[in-house]
């Protein structure tokens, strides 16, 4: 048994935690630069208290948007970065913090479409404050960026990109609309499921899943119907945080192996892609486990069934749950987002060698990968 575990320098969780932000910022810098979502007025009280300059991200981060944000942060003389928003905002904040401290070109550090080199200097200190419950980006060491030119999403990755502080205040998620609640929440639950099944799972990451997944599976439908339900929002914030802790230290699986490159090909929310692909991917993982009588994987499915449904079960119950929750919150099919059968070979080619696909508990053939996508159409 061998494993490592790394996370943000400090995690602060709980209702009202946002009140601690001025003191936390004062510990890491004097000239904070804040990156927010498309409606920064929602965080007026926080921004006014920080007396900082800011950049509003109107959509998912791309290479051009990153360059634009870095320029503005540099002109502001920023010595620390704050990401206040969803996972995309926090990813952009981490990438800006990395580039401000390094003189190299962006493509020196980007994976897949760049040279993928490690940062030469540690990233500037950052604070991550999630306002949705989804990616767990507040405790991960990478930033996902889209490249419209290459039609792909890629990562920057370095240990120093872990935020100095991850401040998770569930109250900030109460105003999130139902569709975003569903999309982001299903991303978090998918991450927890894949963390539990991945080849790099450890006793530490198993413990995180066992604590968070039952709460998230129970809380998501409630939060979707009633966004002001404080207990459900707290459960989803915890699930998102723990999913980030898990994926940062154990990796993911086939769902995210597909979802990453898919997001570079068509305009689809990441959580939606995960929700659509979860059922088909789990079905083929389950089939492989049953066919080969893989007792270890079958035991994992049995435990997942208990965590997700509160009842004993196995692979069939996990697949059924994945399909039912997507239907309950109104998730459609890949074809609803412009993905066509003619796109399948290109996505299979991009996904088959992704790092997440390599973490899947079962090695899928190209034929199986193709079948999964056809079932998700």
NORFEN-V494801 format. One line per field, one symbol per residue. ss: DSSP state (~ for helix, > for strand, _ for the rest). Layout:
ss: ???
This chain:
ss: _________>>>>___~~~~~~~~~~~~___>>>>>___~~~~~~~~~~~__>>>>_____>~~~~~~~~~~~~~____>>>>>>_~~~~~~~~~~~~~~_____~~~~________________>>>>>______~~~__>>>>>>____>>>>>>_~~~___>>>>_~~~~____~~~~~~~~~~~~~~~~~~~~_____~~~~~~~~~~~~~~~~~~~~~~~____~~~~~~~~~~~~~~~~~~~~~___~~~~~~~~~~~~____~~~~~~~~~~~~~~~~~~~~~~~__~~~~~~~~~~~~~~~_____~~~~~~~~~~~~~~_____~~~~___~~~~~~~~~~~___~~~~~______~~~~~~~~~~__
